[in-house]
Amino acid sequence: MVARLDERQALQLAMKLEKELEVNLRKMALELKSVEARAVIERNAESTLSHYEMIAADYARLYEDIEDKSS
């Protein structure tokens, strides 16, 4: 399935997966009793959010004009 994705679809999938991972990491962090472990997971969630934002920025740069013109 992944081999059949074009660049746009791949970016959309990457954004979806990064957002899902961030949400799951934050849920996991809430369940941890260890402050140290929670901090590690929260940093990982922040890093994942940063990845999402970078991908979203690339997506907007590449496809925002195309979507605006088709509306």
mmCIF file of the N, C-alpha and C atoms, coordinates in Angstrom:
data_MODEL
# 
_entry.id   MODEL 
# 
loop_
_atom_site.group_PDB 
_atom_site.id 
_atom_site.type_symbol 
_atom_site.label_atom_id 
_atom_site.label_alt_id 
_atom_site.label_comp_id 
_atom_site.label_asym_id 
_atom_site.label_entity_id 
_atom_site.label_seq_id 
_atom_site.pdbx_PDB_ins_code 
_atom_site.Cartn_x 
_atom_site.Cartn_y 
_atom_site.Cartn_z 
_atom_site.occupancy 
_atom_site.B_iso_or_equiv 
_atom_site.pdbx_formal_charge 
_atom_site.auth_seq_id 
_atom_site.auth_comp_id 
_atom_site.auth_asym_id 
_atom_site.auth_atom_id 
_atom_site.pdbx_PDB_model_num 
ATOM 1   N N  . MET A 1 1  ? 0.824   -1.194 0.000  1.00 0.00 ? 1  MET A N  1 
ATOM 2   C CA . MET A 1 1  ? 0.000   0.000  0.000  1.00 0.00 ? 1  MET A CA 1 
ATOM 3   C C  . MET A 1 1  ? 0.867   1.256  0.000  1.00 0.00 ? 1  MET A C  1 
ATOM 4   N N  . VAL A 1 2  ? 1.878   1.306  0.853  1.00 0.00 ? 2  VAL A N  1 
ATOM 5   C CA . VAL A 1 2  ? 2.726   2.498  0.956  1.00 0.00 ? 2  VAL A CA 1 
ATOM 6   C C  . VAL A 1 2  ? 3.434   2.772  -0.353 1.00 0.00 ? 2  VAL A C  1 
ATOM 7   N N  . ALA A 1 3  ? 3.803   1.738  -1.092 1.00 0.00 ? 3  ALA A N  1 
ATOM 8   C CA . ALA A 1 3  ? 4.508   1.916  -2.357 1.00 0.00 ? 3  ALA A CA 1 
ATOM 9   C C  . ALA A 1 3  ? 3.653   2.635  -3.388 1.00 0.00 ? 3  ALA A C  1 
ATOM 10  N N  . ARG A 1 4  ? 2.346   2.589  -3.239 1.00 0.00 ? 4  ARG A N  1 
ATOM 11  C CA . ARG A 1 4  ? 1.449   3.225  -4.210 1.00 0.00 ? 4  ARG A CA 1 
ATOM 12  C C  . ARG A 1 4  ? 1.104   4.668  -3.852 1.00 0.00 ? 4  ARG A C  1 
ATOM 13  N N  . LEU A 1 5  ? 1.615   5.178  -2.756 1.00 0.00 ? 5  LEU A N  1 
ATOM 14  C CA . LEU A 1 5  ? 1.305   6.546  -2.356 1.00 0.00 ? 5  LEU A CA 1 
ATOM 15  C C  . LEU A 1 5  ? 2.105   7.539  -3.177 1.00 0.00 ? 5  LEU A C  1 
ATOM 16  N N  . ASP A 1 6  ? 1.454   8.637  -3.559 1.00 0.00 ? 6  ASP A N  1 
ATOM 17  C CA . ASP A 1 6  ? 2.217   9.721  -4.159 1.00 0.00 ? 6  ASP A CA 1 
ATOM 18  C C  . ASP A 1 6  ? 2.725   10.612 -3.019 1.00 0.00 ? 6  ASP A C  1 
ATOM 19  N N  . GLU A 1 7  ? 3.483   11.641 -3.364 1.00 0.00 ? 7  GLU A N  1 
ATOM 20  C CA . GLU A 1 7  ? 4.089   12.486 -2.326 1.00 0.00 ? 7  GLU A CA 1 
ATOM 21  C C  . GLU A 1 7  ? 3.034   13.126 -1.422 1.00 0.00 ? 7  GLU A C  1 
ATOM 22  N N  . ARG A 1 8  ? 1.975   13.601 -2.010 1.00 0.00 ? 8  ARG A N  1 
ATOM 23  C CA . ARG A 1 8  ? 0.918   14.254 -1.235 1.00 0.00 ? 8  ARG A CA 1 
ATOM 24  C C  . ARG A 1 8  ? 0.286   13.281 -0.241 1.00 0.00 ? 8  ARG A C  1 
ATOM 25  N N  . GLN A 1 9  ? -0.047  12.098 -0.702 1.00 0.00 ? 9  GLN A N  1 
ATOM 26  C CA . GLN A 1 9  ? -0.644  11.084 0.163  1.00 0.00 ? 9  GLN A CA 1 
ATOM 27  C C  . GLN A 1 9  ? 0.327   10.654 1.255  1.00 0.00 ? 9  GLN A C  1 
ATOM 28  N N  . ALA A 1 10 ? 1.602   10.568 0.905  1.00 0.00 ? 10 ALA A N  1 
ATOM 29  C CA . ALA A 1 10 ? 2.614   10.178 1.897  1.00 0.00 ? 10 ALA A CA 1 
ATOM 30  C C  . ALA A 1 10 ? 2.714   11.225 2.999  1.00 0.00 ? 10 ALA A C  1 
ATOM 31  N N  . LEU A 1 11 ? 2.667   12.498 2.632  1.00 0.00 ? 11 LEU A N  1 
ATOM 32  C CA . LEU A 1 11 ? 2.710   13.560 3.639  1.00 0.00 ? 11 LEU A CA 1 
ATOM 33  C C  . LEU A 1 11 ? 1.462   13.535 4.508  1.00 0.00 ? 11 LEU A C  1 
ATOM 34  N N  . GLN A 1 12 ? 0.308   13.314 3.896  1.00 0.00 ? 12 GLN A N  1 
ATOM 35  C CA . GLN A 1 12 ? -0.935  13.226 4.664  1.00 0.00 ? 12 GLN A CA 1 
ATOM 36  C C  . GLN A 1 12 ? -0.880  12.060 5.649  1.00 0.00 ? 12 GLN A C  1 
ATOM 37  N N  . LEU A 1 13 ? -0.370  10.921 5.201  1.00 0.00 ? 13 LEU A N  1 
ATOM 38  C CA . LEU A 1 13 ? -0.251  9.758  6.075  1.00 0.00 ? 13 LEU A CA 1 
ATOM 39  C C  . LEU A 1 13 ? 0.744   10.039 7.195  1.00 0.00 ? 13 LEU A C  1 
ATOM 40  N N  . ALA A 1 14 ? 1.859   10.666 6.861  1.00 0.00 ? 14 ALA A N  1 
ATOM 41  C CA . ALA A 1 14 ? 2.868   10.984 7.884  1.00 0.00 ? 14 ALA A CA 1 
ATOM 42  C C  . ALA A 1 14 ? 2.281   11.914 8.940  1.00 0.00 ? 14 ALA A C  1 
ATOM 43  N N  . MET A 1 15 ? 1.518   12.920 8.525  1.00 0.00 ? 15 MET A N  1 
ATOM 44  C CA . MET A 1 15 ? 0.898   13.830 9.493  1.00 0.00 ? 15 MET A CA 1 
ATOM 45  C C  . MET A 1 15 ? -0.072  13.076 10.397 1.00 0.00 ? 15 MET A C  1 
ATOM 46  N N  . LYS A 1 16 ? -0.877  12.222 9.802  1.00 0.00 ? 16 LYS A N  1 
ATOM 47  C CA . LYS A 1 16 ? -1.851  11.439 10.582 1.00 0.00 ? 16 LYS A CA 1 
ATOM 48  C C  . LYS A 1 16 ? -1.138  10.565 11.610 1.00 0.00 ? 16 LYS A C  1 
ATOM 49  N N  . LEU A 1 17 ? -0.090  9.872  11.194 1.00 0.00 ? 17 LEU A N  1 
ATOM 50  C CA . LEU A 1 17 ? 0.624   8.978  12.092 1.00 0.00 ? 17 LEU A CA 1 
ATOM 51  C C  . LEU A 1 17 ? 1.359   9.734  13.193 1.00 0.00 ? 17 LEU A C  1 
ATOM 52  N N  . GLU A 1 18 ? 1.963   10.864 12.861 1.00 0.00 ? 18 GLU A N  1 
ATOM 53  C CA . GLU A 1 18 ? 2.649   11.668 13.877 1.00 0.00 ? 18 GLU A CA 1 
ATOM 54  C C  . GLU A 1 18 ? 1.657   12.174 14.915 1.00 0.00 ? 18 GLU A C  1 
ATOM 55  N N  . LYS A 1 19 ? 0.492   12.637 14.471 1.00 0.00 ? 19 LYS A N  1 
ATOM 56  C CA . LYS A 1 19 ? -0.514  13.147 15.399 1.00 0.00 ? 19 LYS A CA 1 
ATOM 57  C C  . LYS A 1 19 ? -1.029  12.024 16.298 1.00 0.00 ? 19 LYS A C  1 
ATOM 58  N N  . GLU A 1 20 ? -1.284  10.855 15.726 1.00 0.00 ? 20 GLU A N  1 
ATOM 59  C CA . GLU A 1 20 ? -1.743  9.717  16.528 1.00 0.00 ? 20 GLU A CA 1 
ATOM 60  C C  . GLU A 1 20 ? -0.689  9.319  17.559 1.00 0.00 ? 20 GLU A C  1 
ATOM 61  N N  . LEU A 1 21 ? 0.568   9.300  17.152 1.00 0.00 ? 21 LEU A N  1 
ATOM 62  C CA . LEU A 1 21 ? 1.642   8.941  18.072 1.00 0.00 ? 21 LEU A CA 1 
ATOM 63  C C  . LEU A 1 21 ? 1.741   9.955  19.204 1.00 0.00 ? 21 LEU A C  1 
ATOM 64  N N  . GLU A 1 22 ? 1.651   11.239 18.874 1.00 0.00 ? 22 GLU A N  1 
ATOM 65  C CA . GLU A 1 22 ? 1.719   12.265 19.917 1.00 0.00 ? 22 GLU A CA 1 
ATOM 66  C C  . GLU A 1 22 ? 0.609   12.070 20.948 1.00 0.00 ? 22 GLU A C  1 
ATOM 67  N N  . VAL A 1 23 ? -0.608  11.858 20.477 1.00 0.00 ? 23 VAL A N  1 
ATOM 68  C CA . VAL A 1 23 ? -1.747  11.657 21.382 1.00 0.00 ? 23 VAL A CA 1 
ATOM 69  C C  . VAL A 1 23 ? -1.522  10.430 22.259 1.00 0.00 ? 23 VAL A C  1 
ATOM 70  N N  . ASN A 1 24 ? -1.068  9.350  21.658 1.00 0.00 ? 24 ASN A N  1 
ATOM 71  C CA . ASN A 1 24 ? -0.834  8.126  22.426 1.00 0.00 ? 24 ASN A CA 1 
ATOM 72  C C  . ASN A 1 24 ? 0.285   8.296  23.446 1.00 0.00 ? 24 ASN A C  1 
ATOM 73  N N  . LEU A 1 25 ? 1.337   9.001  23.094 1.00 0.00 ? 25 LEU A N  1 
ATOM 74  C CA . LEU A 1 25 ? 2.424   9.248  24.042 1.00 0.00 ? 25 LEU A CA 1 
ATOM 75  C C  . LEU A 1 25 ? 1.940   10.081 25.226 1.00 0.00 ? 25 LEU A C  1 
ATOM 76  N N  . ARG A 1 26 ? 1.134   11.081 24.961 1.00 0.00 ? 26 ARG A N  1 
ATOM 77  C CA . ARG A 1 26 ? 0.622   11.918 26.048 1.00 0.00 ? 26 ARG A CA 1 
ATOM 78  C C  . ARG A 1 26 ? -0.290  11.108 26.976 1.00 0.00 ? 26 ARG A C  1 
ATOM 79  N N  . LYS A 1 27 ? -1.105  10.230 26.408 1.00 0.00 ? 27 LYS A N  1 
ATOM 80  C CA . LYS A 1 27 ? -1.946  9.356  27.232 1.00 0.00 ? 27 LYS A CA 1 
ATOM 81  C C  . LYS A 1 27 ? -1.071  8.442  28.090 1.00 0.00 ? 27 LYS A C  1 
ATOM 82  N N  . MET A 1 28 ? -0.042  7.892  27.467 1.00 0.00 ? 28 MET A N  1 
ATOM 83  C CA . MET A 1 28 ? 0.869   7.005  28.185 1.00 0.00 ? 28 MET A CA 1 
ATOM 84  C C  . MET A 1 28 ? 1.539   7.747  29.341 1.00 0.00 ? 28 MET A C  1 
ATOM 85  N N  . ALA A 1 29 ? 1.974   8.974  29.081 1.00 0.00 ? 29 ALA A N  1 
ATOM 86  C CA . ALA A 1 29 ? 2.649   9.755  30.117 1.00 0.00 ? 29 ALA A CA 1 
ATOM 87  C C  . ALA A 1 29 ? 1.737   9.990  31.311 1.00 0.00 ? 29 ALA A C  1 
ATOM 88  N N  . LEU A 1 30 ? 0.466   10.226 31.061 1.00 0.00 ? 30 LEU A N  1 
ATOM 89  C CA . LEU A 1 30 ? -0.480  10.462 32.150 1.00 0.00 ? 30 LEU A CA 1 
ATOM 90  C C  . LEU A 1 30 ? -0.635  9.253  33.072 1.00 0.00 ? 30 LEU A C  1 
ATOM 91  N N  . GLU A 1 31 ? -0.398  8.079  32.533 1.00 0.00 ? 31 GLU A N  1 
ATOM 92  C CA . GLU A 1 31 ? -0.583  6.852  33.307 1.00 0.00 ? 31 GLU A CA 1 
ATOM 93  C C  . GLU A 1 31 ? 0.659   6.448  34.105 1.00 0.00 ? 31 GLU A C  1 
ATOM 94  N N  . LEU A 1 32 ? 1.782   7.098  33.848 1.00 0.00 ? 32 LEU A N  1 
ATOM 95  C CA . LEU A 1 32 ? 3.029   6.720  34.514 1.00 0.00 ? 32 LEU A CA 1 
ATOM 96  C C  . LEU A 1 32 ? 3.142   7.361  35.893 1.00 0.00 ? 32 LEU A C  1 
ATOM 97  N N  . LYS A 1 33 ? 3.592   6.584  36.839 1.00 0.00 ? 33 LYS A N  1 
ATOM 98  C CA . LYS A 1 33 ? 3.816   7.104  38.192 1.00 0.00 ? 33 LYS A CA 1 
ATOM 99  C C  . LYS A 1 33 ? 5.207   7.727  38.330 1.00 0.00 ? 33 LYS A C  1 
ATOM 100 N N  . SER A 1 34 ? 6.146   7.207  37.591 1.00 0.00 ? 34 SER A N  1 
ATOM 101 C CA . SER A 1 34 ? 7.525   7.699  37.658 1.00 0.00 ? 34 SER A CA 1 
ATOM 102 C C  . SER A 1 34 ? 7.634   9.075  36.987 1.00 0.00 ? 34 SER A C  1 
ATOM 103 N N  . VAL A 1 35 ? 8.067   10.048 37.750 1.00 0.00 ? 35 VAL A N  1 
ATOM 104 C CA . VAL A 1 35 ? 8.230   11.405 37.218 1.00 0.00 ? 35 VAL A CA 1 
ATOM 105 C C  . VAL A 1 35 ? 9.263   11.412 36.100 1.00 0.00 ? 35 VAL A C  1 
ATOM 106 N N  . GLU A 1 36 ? 10.341  10.657 36.294 1.00 0.00 ? 36 GLU A N  1 
ATOM 107 C CA . GLU A 1 36 ? 11.406  10.621 35.295 1.00 0.00 ? 36 GLU A CA 1 
ATOM 108 C C  . GLU A 1 36 ? 10.923  9.988  33.983 1.00 0.00 ? 36 GLU A C  1 
ATOM 109 N N  . ALA A 1 37 ? 10.226  8.879  34.101 1.00 0.00 ? 37 ALA A N  1 
ATOM 110 C CA . ALA A 1 37 ? 9.701   8.206  32.904 1.00 0.00 ? 37 ALA A CA 1 
ATOM 111 C C  . ALA A 1 37 ? 8.676   9.087  32.201 1.00 0.00 ? 37 ALA A C  1 
ATOM 112 N N  . ARG A 1 38 ? 7.822   9.732  32.991 1.00 0.00 ? 38 ARG A N  1 
ATOM 113 C CA . ARG A 1 38 ? 6.824   10.639 32.411 1.00 0.00 ? 38 ARG A CA 1 
ATOM 114 C C  . ARG A 1 38 ? 7.501   11.767 31.640 1.00 0.00 ? 38 ARG A C  1 
ATOM 115 N N  . ALA A 1 39 ? 8.569   12.311 32.191 1.00 0.00 ? 39 ALA A N  1 
ATOM 116 C CA . ALA A 1 39 ? 9.295   13.397 31.530 1.00 0.00 ? 39 ALA A CA 1 
ATOM 117 C C  . ALA A 1 39 ? 9.879   12.943 30.188 1.00 0.00 ? 39 ALA A C  1 
ATOM 118 N N  . VAL A 1 40 ? 10.407  11.726 30.156 1.00 0.00 ? 40 VAL A N  1 
ATOM 119 C CA . VAL A 1 40 ? 10.966  11.191 28.906 1.00 0.00 ? 40 VAL A CA 1 
ATOM 120 C C  . VAL A 1 40 ? 9.880   11.052 27.856 1.00 0.00 ? 40 VAL A C  1 
ATOM 121 N N  . ILE A 1 41 ? 8.754   10.496 28.241 1.00 0.00 ? 41 ILE A N  1 
ATOM 122 C CA . ILE A 1 41 ? 7.643   10.294 27.301 1.00 0.00 ? 41 ILE A CA 1 
ATOM 123 C C  . ILE A 1 41 ? 7.084   11.643 26.842 1.00 0.00 ? 41 ILE A C  1 
ATOM 124 N N  . GLU A 1 42 ? 6.981   12.611 27.731 1.00 0.00 ? 42 GLU A N  1 
ATOM 125 C CA . GLU A 1 42 ? 6.479   13.934 27.354 1.00 0.00 ? 42 GLU A CA 1 
ATOM 126 C C  . GLU A 1 42 ? 7.438   14.624 26.381 1.00 0.00 ? 42 GLU A C  1 
ATOM 127 N N  . ARG A 1 43 ? 8.746   14.452 26.597 1.00 0.00 ? 43 ARG A N  1 
ATOM 128 C CA . ARG A 1 43 ? 9.724   15.018 25.643 1.00 0.00 ? 43 ARG A CA 1 
ATOM 129 C C  . ARG A 1 43 ? 9.578   14.350 24.278 1.00 0.00 ? 43 ARG A C  1 
ATOM 130 N N  . ASN A 1 44 ? 9.344   13.057 24.297 1.00 0.00 ? 44 ASN A N  1 
ATOM 131 C CA . ASN A 1 44 ? 9.131   12.337 23.050 1.00 0.00 ? 44 ASN A CA 1 
ATOM 132 C C  . ASN A 1 44 ? 7.871   12.845 22.345 1.00 0.00 ? 44 ASN A C  1 
ATOM 133 N N  . ALA A 1 45 ? 6.816   13.103 23.100 1.00 0.00 ? 45 ALA A N  1 
ATOM 134 C CA . ALA A 1 45 ? 5.578   13.648 22.523 1.00 0.00 ? 45 ALA A CA 1 
ATOM 135 C C  . ALA A 1 45 ? 5.828   15.025 21.922 1.00 0.00 ? 45 ALA A C  1 
ATOM 136 N N  . GLU A 1 46 ? 6.613   15.853 22.602 1.00 0.00 ? 46 GLU A N  1 
ATOM 137 C CA . GLU A 1 46 ? 6.936   17.185 22.065 1.00 0.00 ? 46 GLU A CA 1 
ATOM 138 C C  . GLU A 1 46 ? 7.738   17.070 20.778 1.00 0.00 ? 46 GLU A C  1 
ATOM 139 N N  . SER A 1 47 ? 8.679   16.142 20.740 1.00 0.00 ? 47 SER A N  1 
ATOM 140 C CA . SER A 1 47 ? 9.468   15.903 19.536 1.00 0.00 ? 47 SER A CA 1 
ATOM 141 C C  . SER A 1 47 ? 8.578   15.438 18.386 1.00 0.00 ? 47 SER A C  1 
ATOM 142 N N  . THR A 1 48 ? 7.645   14.562 18.709 1.00 0.00 ? 48 THR A N  1 
ATOM 143 C CA . THR A 1 48 ? 6.705   14.071 17.707 1.00 0.00 ? 48 THR A CA 1 
ATOM 144 C C  . THR A 1 48 ? 5.835   15.210 17.185 1.00 0.00 ? 48 THR A C  1 
ATOM 145 N N  . LEU A 1 49 ? 5.396   16.086 18.072 1.00 0.00 ? 49 LEU A N  1 
ATOM 146 C CA . LEU A 1 49 ? 4.626   17.257 17.647 1.00 0.00 ? 49 LEU A CA 1 
ATOM 147 C C  . LEU A 1 49 ? 5.457   18.135 16.717 1.00 0.00 ? 49 LEU A C  1 
ATOM 148 N N  . SER A 1 50 ? 6.729   18.295 17.023 1.00 0.00 ? 50 SER A N  1 
ATOM 149 C CA . SER A 1 50 ? 7.611   19.084 16.150 1.00 0.00 ? 50 SER A CA 1 
ATOM 150 C C  . SER A 1 50 ? 7.718   18.445 14.767 1.00 0.00 ? 50 SER A C  1 
ATOM 151 N N  . HIS A 1 51 ? 7.824   17.117 14.721 1.00 0.00 ? 51 HIS A N  1 
ATOM 152 C CA . HIS A 1 51 ? 7.860   16.415 13.431 1.00 0.00 ? 51 HIS A CA 1 
ATOM 153 C C  . HIS A 1 51 ? 6.578   16.689 12.659 1.00 0.00 ? 51 HIS A C  1 
ATOM 154 N N  . TYR A 1 52 ? 5.447   16.580 13.351 1.00 0.00 ? 52 TYR A N  1 
ATOM 155 C CA . TYR A 1 52 ? 4.156   16.847 12.708 1.00 0.00 ? 52 TYR A CA 1 
ATOM 156 C C  . TYR A 1 52 ? 4.133   18.258 12.126 1.00 0.00 ? 52 TYR A C  1 
ATOM 157 N N  . GLU A 1 53 ? 4.578   19.231 12.902 1.00 0.00 ? 53 GLU A N  1 
ATOM 158 C CA . GLU A 1 53 ? 4.551   20.622 12.450 1.00 0.00 ? 53 GLU A CA 1 
ATOM 159 C C  . GLU A 1 53 ? 5.458   20.848 11.249 1.00 0.00 ? 53 GLU A C  1 
ATOM 160 N N  . MET A 1 54 ? 6.608   20.187 11.212 1.00 0.00 ? 54 MET A N  1 
ATOM 161 C CA . MET A 1 54 ? 7.503   20.310 10.056 1.00 0.00 ? 54 MET A CA 1 
ATOM 162 C C  . MET A 1 54 ? 6.857   19.710 8.811  1.00 0.00 ? 54 MET A C  1 
ATOM 163 N N  . ILE A 1 55 ? 6.248   18.543 8.965  1.00 0.00 ? 55 ILE A N  1 
ATOM 164 C CA . ILE A 1 55 ? 5.584   17.897 7.828  1.00 0.00 ? 55 ILE A CA 1 
ATOM 165 C C  . ILE A 1 55 ? 4.404   18.746 7.363  1.00 0.00 ? 55 ILE A C  1 
ATOM 166 N N  . ALA A 1 56 ? 3.630   19.271 8.303  1.00 0.00 ? 56 ALA A N  1 
ATOM 167 C CA . ALA A 1 56 ? 2.479   20.114 7.958  1.00 0.00 ? 56 ALA A CA 1 
ATOM 168 C C  . ALA A 1 56 ? 2.925   21.379 7.229  1.00 0.00 ? 56 ALA A C  1 
ATOM 169 N N  . ALA A 1 57 ? 4.038   21.953 7.648  1.00 0.00 ? 57 ALA A N  1 
ATOM 170 C CA . ALA A 1 57 ? 4.564   23.148 6.974  1.00 0.00 ? 57 ALA A CA 1 
ATOM 171 C C  . ALA A 1 57 ? 4.981   22.812 5.544  1.00 0.00 ? 57 ALA A C  1 
ATOM 172 N N  . ASP A 1 58 ? 5.646   21.676 5.364  1.00 0.00 ? 58 ASP A N  1 
ATOM 173 C CA . ASP A 1 58 ? 6.017   21.246 4.016  1.00 0.00 ? 58 ASP A CA 1 
ATOM 174 C C  . ASP A 1 58 ? 4.780   21.017 3.163  1.00 0.00 ? 58 ASP A C  1 
ATOM 175 N N  . TYR A 1 59 ? 3.795   20.373 3.745  1.00 0.00 ? 59 TYR A N  1 
ATOM 176 C CA . TYR A 1 59 ? 2.551   20.100 3.031  1.00 0.00 ? 59 TYR A CA 1 
ATOM 177 C C  . TYR A 1 59 ? 1.900   21.416 2.590  1.00 0.00 ? 59 TYR A C  1 
ATOM 178 N N  . ALA A 1 60 ? 1.813   22.356 3.510  1.00 0.00 ? 60 ALA A N  1 
ATOM 179 C CA . ALA A 1 60 ? 1.195   23.650 3.188  1.00 0.00 ? 60 ALA A CA 1 
ATOM 180 C C  . ALA A 1 60 ? 1.988   24.369 2.099  1.00 0.00 ? 60 ALA A C  1 
ATOM 181 N N  . ARG A 1 61 ? 3.300   24.337 2.210  1.00 0.00 ? 61 ARG A N  1 
ATOM 182 C CA . ARG A 1 61 ? 4.147   25.000 1.213  1.00 0.00 ? 61 ARG A CA 1 
ATOM 183 C C  . ARG A 1 61 ? 3.942   24.377 -0.163 1.00 0.00 ? 61 ARG A C  1 
ATOM 184 N N  . LEU A 1 62 ? 3.825   23.067 -0.221 1.00 0.00 ? 62 LEU A N  1 
ATOM 185 C CA . LEU A 1 62 ? 3.708   22.378 -1.503 1.00 0.00 ? 62 LEU A CA 1 
ATOM 186 C C  . LEU A 1 62 ? 2.305   22.399 -2.087 1.00 0.00 ? 62 LEU A C  1 
ATOM 187 N N  . TYR A 1 63 ? 1.283   22.349 -1.230 1.00 0.00 ? 63 TYR A N  1 
ATOM 188 C CA . TYR A 1 63 ? -0.067  22.100 -1.745 1.00 0.00 ? 63 TYR A CA 1 
ATOM 189 C C  . TYR A 1 63 ? -1.106  23.164 -1.405 1.00 0.00 ? 63 TYR A C  1 
ATOM 190 N N  . GLU A 1 64 ? -0.763  24.143 -0.583 1.00 0.00 ? 64 GLU A N  1 
ATOM 191 C CA . GLU A 1 64 ? -1.755  25.146 -0.201 1.00 0.00 ? 64 GLU A CA 1 
ATOM 192 C C  . GLU A 1 64 ? -2.258  25.924 -1.417 1.00 0.00 ? 64 GLU A C  1 
ATOM 193 N N  . ASP A 1 65 ? -1.361  26.353 -2.278 1.00 0.00 ? 65 ASP A N  1 
ATOM 194 C CA . ASP A 1 65 ? -1.777  27.100 -3.470 1.00 0.00 ? 65 ASP A CA 1 
ATOM 195 C C  . ASP A 1 65 ? -2.667  26.256 -4.370 1.00 0.00 ? 65 ASP A C  1 
ATOM 196 N N  . ILE A 1 66 ? -2.355  24.988 -4.498 1.00 0.00 ? 66 ILE A N  1 
ATOM 197 C CA . ILE A 1 66 ? -3.151  24.087 -5.345 1.00 0.00 ? 66 ILE A CA 1 
ATOM 198 C C  . ILE A 1 66 ? -4.563  23.958 -4.780 1.00 0.00 ? 66 ILE A C  1 
ATOM 199 N N  . GLU A 1 67 ? -4.684  23.795 -3.459 1.00 0.00 ? 67 GLU A N  1 
ATOM 200 C CA . GLU A 1 67 ? -5.998  23.645 -2.837 1.00 0.00 ? 67 GLU A CA 1 
ATOM 201 C C  . GLU A 1 67 ? -6.794  24.935 -2.920 1.00 0.00 ? 67 GLU A C  1 
ATOM 202 N N  . ASP A 1 68 ? -6.114  26.097 -2.777 1.00 0.00 ? 68 ASP A N  1 
ATOM 203 C CA . ASP A 1 68 ? -6.800  27.379 -2.867 1.00 0.00 ? 68 ASP A CA 1 
ATOM 204 C C  . ASP A 1 68 ? -7.367  27.590 -4.265 1.00 0.00 ? 68 ASP A C  1 
ATOM 205 N N  . LYS A 1 69 ? -6.624  27.204 -5.288 1.00 0.00 ? 69 LYS A N  1 
ATOM 206 C CA . LYS A 1 69 ? -7.064  27.396 -6.682 1.00 0.00 ? 69 LYS A CA 1 
ATOM 207 C C  . LYS A 1 69 ? -8.204  26.466 -7.059 1.00 0.00 ? 69 LYS A C  1 
ATOM 208 N N  . SER A 1 70 ? -8.273  25.292 -6.405 1.00 0.00 ? 70 SER A N  1 
ATOM 209 C CA . SER A 1 70 ? -9.337  24.343 -6.753 1.00 0.00 ? 70 SER A CA 1 
ATOM 210 C C  . SER A 1 70 ? -10.641 24.650 -6.018 1.00 0.00 ? 70 SER A C  1 
ATOM 211 N N  . SER A 1 71 ? -10.631 25.564 -5.073 1.00 0.00 ? 71 SER A N  1 
ATOM 212 C CA . SER A 1 71 ? -11.846 25.901 -4.315 1.00 0.00 ? 71 SER A CA 1 
ATOM 213 C C  . SER A 1 71 ? -12.730 26.851 -5.066 1.00 0.00 ? 71 SER A C  1 
# 
